[in-house]
Amino acid sequence: RRREGETTVSSIDPKTGFQTGHVGINVTDLDRAVRFYERVFGFTIAGRSDEAPRRFAFLKNGDTLALTLWQQSAGRFDGQRPGLHHLSFQVPTLTDVRAAEA
């Protein structure tokens, strides 16, 4: 947390000029992950590579890059190790979440 009077490295005003860019996620099954984000959020593929060892897809929401998915991990997520804690998307209702889970 910045204290009053401290300067920042950036000239961007964090209250008005800062916004989150895209999120990169390691996945175990690129095809399954792409289908999920296409079906649930309507994202479309902006770019993709199926060349081993690092398959990836760039997904966009309209004209904005939203996610990069990288198939470069195996196994299940280990909640006891450092890494992404969670990623949140806002939806209008809980019914929308349940429909996505189906």
Backbone bond lengths (Angstrom), bond angles and torsions (degrees), N, CA, C in turn:
res aa  C-N    CA-C-N  psi(-1)  N-CA   C-N-CA  omega(-1)  CA-C   N-CA-C  phi
1 R - - - 1.449 - - 1.524 108.82 -
2 R 1.309 115.59 134.12 1.457 121.67 -178.84 1.521 109.99 -82.70
3 R 1.322 115.76 135.39 1.463 120.67 177.35 1.514 109.41 -88.47
4 E 1.320 116.07 153.84 1.458 121.03 179.19 1.523 109.57 -57.33
5 G 1.312 115.83 134.30 1.452 120.77 179.64 1.515 114.17 92.41
6 E 1.333 118.53 -16.96 1.461 121.23 178.52 1.517 109.25 -76.26
7 T 1.301 115.77 147.58 1.454 120.00 177.20 1.521 109.05 -97.69
8 T 1.325 115.92 159.82 1.455 121.06 176.81 1.524 108.75 -106.77
9 V 1.319 115.94 162.74 1.459 121.35 177.55 1.521 109.53 -69.26
10 S 1.327 116.85 -34.88 1.456 122.82 -176.49 1.526 110.76 -93.41
11 S 1.315 115.70 151.50 1.462 119.90 174.60 1.528 111.29 -89.24
12 I 1.330 117.20 1.52 1.463 121.66 -179.57 1.515 109.33 -76.69
13 D 1.319 116.60 131.03 1.467 121.18 175.80 1.520 107.71 -74.48
14 P 1.353 118.73 114.67 1.464 120.51 -175.93 1.520 114.03 -63.98
15 K 1.323 117.72 -17.30 1.463 119.84 -179.97 1.524 112.09 -84.22
16 T 1.327 116.94 -27.73 1.464 118.89 -175.27 1.518 114.80 -123.35
17 G 1.333 118.78 -22.76 1.457 119.95 -173.10 1.504 115.32 -114.64
18 F 1.315 118.38 2.62 1.458 121.10 -177.04 1.513 109.66 -104.37
19 Q 1.322 116.17 133.71 1.454 120.29 173.99 1.516 108.93 -148.53
20 T 1.304 115.43 155.30 1.448 120.78 179.86 1.519 109.73 -73.32
21 G 1.321 116.44 138.87 1.456 121.32 174.35 1.520 109.40 -89.85
22 H 1.317 117.05 -149.54 1.462 119.86 -179.49 1.529 111.10 -75.94
23 V 1.316 115.96 166.49 1.454 123.56 178.25 1.520 108.29 -115.79
24 G 1.330 117.75 134.95 1.459 122.46 176.28 1.519 109.98 -104.70
25 I 1.329 116.38 131.13 1.458 121.37 -176.35 1.528 109.55 -128.32
26 N 1.336 116.39 131.16 1.462 120.88 170.18 1.519 108.63 -79.04
27 V 1.318 116.88 132.86 1.466 121.52 179.85 1.523 109.49 -129.42
28 T 1.320 116.15 158.63 1.465 120.17 178.37 1.526 111.76 -92.75
29 D 1.335 118.04 -19.94 1.459 121.81 -178.64 1.533 107.94 -140.01
30 L 1.321 116.29 97.65 1.464 121.39 -175.90 1.516 112.06 -59.67
31 D 1.315 117.59 -46.26 1.464 120.26 -177.32 1.524 111.74 -60.47
32 R 1.323 116.92 -43.98 1.463 121.17 179.02 1.529 110.94 -64.24
33 A 1.335 117.21 -42.56 1.457 121.20 -179.87 1.533 111.08 -64.70
34 V 1.328 117.16 -43.41 1.468 120.28 178.30 1.523 110.18 -60.55
35 R 1.332 117.49 -46.69 1.472 120.40 179.02 1.523 111.44 -57.99
36 F 1.344 116.99 -41.78 1.465 120.96 179.88 1.523 110.76 -60.04
37 Y 1.318 118.27 -51.81 1.462 120.78 -176.39 1.531 112.09 -70.13
38 E 1.314 117.72 -28.97 1.471 119.88 173.87 1.529 110.32 -68.31
39 R 1.329 116.05 -47.11 1.473 121.00 -175.38 1.520 111.98 -70.74
40 V 1.314 116.79 -46.11 1.464 120.33 -172.92 1.522 112.37 -79.95
41 F 1.323 118.00 -42.83 1.457 120.94 -174.20 1.525 114.15 -108.64
42 G 1.326 116.66 -8.79 1.457 118.97 -179.11 1.518 113.19 75.49
43 F 1.344 118.26 15.81 1.455 120.73 177.63 1.528 109.19 -65.53
44 T 1.311 115.90 152.75 1.458 121.48 177.11 1.523 109.59 -122.18
45 I 1.321 115.38 158.13 1.467 120.26 -177.91 1.524 109.58 -79.25
46 A 1.331 115.26 124.82 1.458 121.74 176.25 1.523 110.72 -95.25
47 G 1.326 116.28 -24.68 1.452 122.07 179.63 1.514 108.75 -171.45
48 R 1.327 115.65 156.11 1.465 118.77 -176.52 1.524 109.43 -159.34
49 S 1.330 115.62 147.50 1.461 121.73 171.22 1.513 108.05 -135.71
50 D 1.321 116.29 131.90 1.460 121.75 177.29 1.523 111.34 -108.96
51 E 1.327 116.69 17.96 1.462 121.10 179.36 1.525 110.35 -82.20
52 A 1.330 115.31 129.75 1.463 120.76 176.66 1.524 108.14 -69.63
53 P 1.286 120.52 153.67 1.462 126.43 5.60 1.524 113.71 -93.28
54 R 1.328 117.91 -1.73 1.459 119.17 -176.24 1.512 111.07 -122.59
55 R 1.309 115.99 88.48 1.460 120.28 174.38 1.524 107.79 -75.56
56 F 1.335 116.74 142.32 1.456 119.16 179.47 1.519 110.74 -151.13
57 A 1.336 114.98 162.17 1.458 121.83 175.04 1.525 108.51 -142.27
58 F 1.318 116.04 138.62 1.452 122.67 172.57 1.520 106.69 -101.90
59 L 1.315 117.52 123.58 1.459 121.87 -178.84 1.515 109.90 -112.41
60 K 1.318 115.54 137.02 1.458 119.09 -179.24 1.521 111.10 -120.11
61 N 1.302 114.64 155.61 1.454 124.26 175.07 1.524 105.36 -114.13
62 G 1.324 116.47 101.84 1.466 119.35 -170.88 1.514 108.40 68.59
63 D 1.332 116.57 -123.70 1.462 121.36 178.86 1.527 112.75 -98.53
64 T 1.340 117.19 5.29 1.457 121.60 -174.06 1.521 111.51 -106.43
65 L 1.331 116.74 127.12 1.462 120.92 175.26 1.522 108.05 -64.49
66 A 1.342 117.01 125.93 1.461 121.54 -177.09 1.523 111.88 -110.09
67 L 1.337 117.60 -45.68 1.457 121.89 -174.61 1.517 111.21 -138.80
68 T 1.327 115.11 147.75 1.456 120.41 163.09 1.522 106.00 -119.33
69 L 1.302 115.67 129.48 1.462 122.25 179.71 1.517 107.99 -110.69
70 W 1.330 116.68 129.38 1.461 122.60 -176.72 1.513 108.89 -123.02
71 Q 1.337 116.82 118.40 1.467 120.28 175.96 1.522 107.22 -87.44
72 Q 1.318 115.52 90.32 1.456 120.83 -178.95 1.522 110.85 -147.41
73 S 1.305 115.76 26.32 1.459 119.49 177.56 1.517 108.87 -138.53
74 A 1.317 114.97 161.08 1.456 120.98 179.60 1.522 108.73 -136.15
75 G 1.309 115.91 160.76 1.458 119.88 177.08 1.515 112.03 83.07
76 R 1.314 114.43 -160.90 1.453 120.81 -178.55 1.520 109.73 -107.71
77 F 1.309 115.71 160.34 1.452 121.94 178.20 1.523 110.55 -65.07
78 D 1.328 117.00 134.98 1.452 122.55 177.10 1.526 108.49 -104.52
79 G 1.322 116.48 104.82 1.453 122.08 -177.48 1.519 114.35 -68.04
80 Q 1.321 118.27 -6.13 1.463 121.89 -179.49 1.530 111.94 -96.97
81 R 1.335 117.68 2.94 1.458 120.76 -179.18 1.517 109.84 -111.55
82 P 1.332 117.96 156.70 1.460 120.54 177.35 1.523 111.09 -62.13
83 G 1.303 116.68 149.45 1.451 122.05 177.80 1.518 111.04 153.22
84 L 1.291 116.43 -168.43 1.458 121.88 -179.70 1.519 109.58 -62.65
85 H 1.308 117.06 126.14 1.467 121.53 179.24 1.516 110.03 -79.13
86 H 1.328 117.34 -49.67 1.461 120.32 176.50 1.522 109.83 -163.89
87 L 1.303 114.98 164.43 1.450 123.57 176.52 1.510 106.21 -129.70
88 S 1.297 117.55 129.26 1.461 121.21 -173.55 1.523 110.96 -116.88
89 F 1.320 115.01 136.34 1.456 121.67 171.82 1.526 107.68 -122.32
90 Q 1.296 117.52 139.11 1.450 120.69 178.73 1.520 109.71 -91.13
91 V 1.318 115.48 135.96 1.457 122.13 176.48 1.524 108.03 -131.04
92 P 1.333 117.51 157.87 1.472 119.49 -176.47 1.524 114.47 -62.35
93 T 1.335 118.36 -40.12 1.469 119.59 -174.70 1.518 110.96 -143.24
94 L 1.312 115.76 162.27 1.453 122.00 174.47 1.529 110.95 -63.49
95 T 1.304 116.72 -29.20 1.471 122.09 177.02 1.528 109.74 -59.03
96 D 1.326 117.28 -38.17 1.468 121.65 177.98 1.526 110.71 -63.08
97 V 1.323 117.14 -39.13 1.465 121.33 178.62 1.536 109.26 -65.89
98 R 1.305 116.90 -44.80 1.471 119.98 -179.23 1.515 111.47 -64.77
99 A 1.329 117.70 -35.20 1.463 121.06 177.31 1.532 110.15 -65.92
100 A 1.322 117.20 -36.66 1.468 120.56 179.47 1.519 110.99 -69.46
101 E 1.318 117.12 -31.94 1.466 121.36 179.92 1.523 112.13 -72.84
102 A 1.310 117.38 -22.71 1.480 121.75 -175.04 1.516 112.08 -68.81
